[in-house]
Amino acid sequence: MYRSYRLRLLALSALLCSLPFLHLGSQDVVKKARVLIITGNDVPAHDWRATTPVTRAILEGAGLFEVFVSEEPSVLETSALSKYDVVLLNYRNPAAEKLSHAARENLISFVKSGKGLVAVHFAISAWGDWPEFQKLVGRTWVGKKEAKEGLASGHGPRGAFKVTLKAKDHPILRGLSDFETDDELYARLAGNTPIEVLATAHSADFSKSDEPMAWTLRYGEGRVHVNVLGHDARARENPSFKKLLVQGCAWAARIVQ
């Protein structure tokens, strides 16, 4: 009986050690965080119907989150928002679909009060008619009409590139090293809000500069994390992307400090 229990314990320990996710220090307090994924639209090149279930599965597989999905951004207008610890944006609206004033104010209050916001990939192009959104996420994608001096955002062909970590002591990067990915490398993002850059990549075929791939900022009492990697489901299966996603959400939810 003791042998059977010991074998089960060893198997469980091996499983936990094999997970490519969050490595918590002895001072970290683990809690279940409620994450609300906002999705339901994007440009045709970004298949939200494929990336949303992958994103949900990654978070649920970490064992740290309860994950909920809404395909209606209007949920941001409601009092239900207060039930969540983190809002994750996997969404980009058509120009004709505006975010209501009530939803804008509710999301601002949510983050300012100390809750978390995570934006993934082209979510930085959402709600371009809302100036405060750029302050909320730190950097946004701008088209030719909105760009100053003609420096519109963009990227070269999707392909392999190296992601270099910059703030290696940050909890979001715990256990990570520089890594290779096959993805879109966003460049010339707009904004002057102070951010802490966590990772960069060199845009050899577009801007010819190092570009931020992941960053954090504080908005009121809240924590905001942006990860512009994750073009499609295949890119999100990259083990380092998974780890960034899980640890980014854990940081935004204050599971880790």
N, C-alpha and C positions, 0 to 999 in steps of 0.2 A: 504493500500500500504506500509506504513512504517512497519507494523507488518510483512508483507510478506518478506520485505527486511531484517528485523532484524532476522527472523527465518532462512533465507538462510545464513546470516552471521554467526550465531551461529553454524549452521550445518557445514559450511566450517571450522570454528575454531576447532570444535570437531574432524573433519577428520584430520586436520593437526597435532593436538596434539596427535592423536592416532598412527601416523606413527612411527615405531620403528627405526628411522634413525637418521639423523644428528640434533643435537640441537645446533643452532648457538647462540653465545653470541652477545651482543649489538654492539661490535666492529668488528664483522665479516662481510665481504662483500660477498654477494652471487652473483655468476655469473655462467652461463652455461659453463661447461668445456667439451671439446671434448675428448672422450676416445676411443682409438683404441684397441680392443681385438684381440690379435694374438692367433690363435688356429688352428685346423686342423689335429693334431696328438697327440698321447700320447701312453703310454703302454696300453695293453689290459685291465688292471684292472681299468683304468681311462677313463670313457666314456665321451670324450670331446663333443660328440654330445648331451649329456644330460646336462652336467654342463655349457656349453657355453650359451644356452638360459636362464638358470636360473640366471647365473651371469649377463647377459644383462638386464633381467627383474628387478633384484634387483636394479641395478644402475638407470635404467630409472624410476623405481617407486619412487625413491627419489626426482625426479624433478630437480636435480642439473646438470645432464649430458646429452649430446648428445652422443649416443653410436653407434659405428661402429664395424663391425667384418670382419676380414680377415682370410681366411683359408690358405693363402700363406705368410709365413714369408718373402718372397722376397720383400714384400711391404716395408720392412725396408730399402731396397736399394734406394728407390725413394725419390724424392723431396716432394711427398705427405705427408711424415712424418711430415713436418713442420706445417701442418694444425692442428695437434692434440696437446693437452695439456698433455695427459697421455697415455703411452703405458701399457696395461695390458697383461701379459703373462699367458695364460691358455693353455700351450703347452709344449710338450717334444718331441724332434726330434728323429727319428731312427738314429742309429750310422752312417749309410751311407749318411744321409742328413746333410751336413754341412751348416753353415751359411756363406754366402760369405763375403769376405773381405770388399766389399763396404757396405754391410748391417751392419757389425760390426762397422765400422768407423762411419756410419751414426747414429746408435743407441747411440754410445758413445758421439758424438757431440750433439745429441738431449738432452740427460740427462745433460751433462756438461753445456749446454747453459741455464739451469734453468727449463727444463721440468720435468715431473714426470714419474716414472717407478714403476709399481706394479706387483709383482710376486705371483701367487697363487699355493699352494700345490706343485705338482711335477714339476712345472716350474723351481724349483731350481736344477733339474737334466738335464736341457737343455744344449746343446752345451758344453759338457764335454771336448772337444778338444780346447776350447777357454779359456785360463787362466784368461783373463781379466774379464770374466763373473763372476767369483767368487768374484772379487773386486767390481763388479757392484751390485751384490745382497747380498754380505756380507757373506753368508753361502751357501754351496751347498751340494747336496747329492753325495756321492762317493761310488762306488762299491768296491768289494774286490781287484780288480786289481790295482785300483788307490789309495786305502787307505794305509796309513802308519801304520806300526806295527799291521796290520790286523784289525784295528778298522774301519770297513766299516759302512756306514750308514745303518739304518734299522728301523723296528718298530715291536711291538708285534701284536697280533691279533686285528683287528678293534673292538672297544668297547667303553664303557662309561668311561670318565675321567673328572677331574676338570681342568679348565684353570684358572690360577691365574694371576691377573693383577699386574704389577710391576711399571710402570710409570704412575700412576693414574692421574697426571696433564696434560698428553699429550693430545692434541686435538683429536687424533684418538680414545682415550678411554673415551671421554666425554660421560657421561650418562651410562657408562657400569659398571658392577660389575663382580666379579668372577662368572664363569658360568660352567655348565655341558654341555658336548657335547658327541655325539656318532660318532667317527671318527677314523682316523689313527693318532698315536702319533709318529711323526718322531723324531729320535734320532741319536746322533753322527754325526751331520752335520759338514762339514769341512770348515775351513777358519779362518783367524786371523785379518780380516779387522775390525776396531772398529765399533760396532753397538750399538744402544740403544734398549735394550730388553724391549718390551712392555708387553709381556705375556709369561708365562711358564706353563709347565705341567710336572708331575712326571712320568717318564717311569718305572713303577714298574716291568714290565715283559720283558724289553729289556736291557736298559743301567743302570737301577737302579739309575738314576740321574734326576735332573730337567733339562728340555730341552726347548729351546726357541721355542715358537709357532708363535710369531709375533714380528717384529722389524723394525727399520728404520735406515737409514744412509744417509749421504750427499755424492754425487758424483759430483765433480765440484760445479756448482751452483744448481744442480738438487736435487730433493727429491726422495728417493727410499723407498718403503714400501713392506715388504714381510710378507705374511700370509700363513703358511704351513698347515693350516686346510683346510677342503673342499674336502675330498676324492671323494664324489659323490654328486648328486643332493640333496639327502636327508640331507646330512651333511650341505649343503649350505643353507638349509631352516631353520637352527637354527637361531633364532632371533638375538643372539649375533654375530654369524658369519656375518649376513647381516649388522649389524651395523658396525662391523670392516671393512667390505668391502667398504661400502659407505663412512665412515669417513676416511678410509685409502686413498681412491681415492681423496676425497676432500682435504686432506692434501697434497697429492702429486701434485695436481693441484693448490694449493695455494688458494683454496676457503676459507680455514681457515689457520691461521698462527700458 
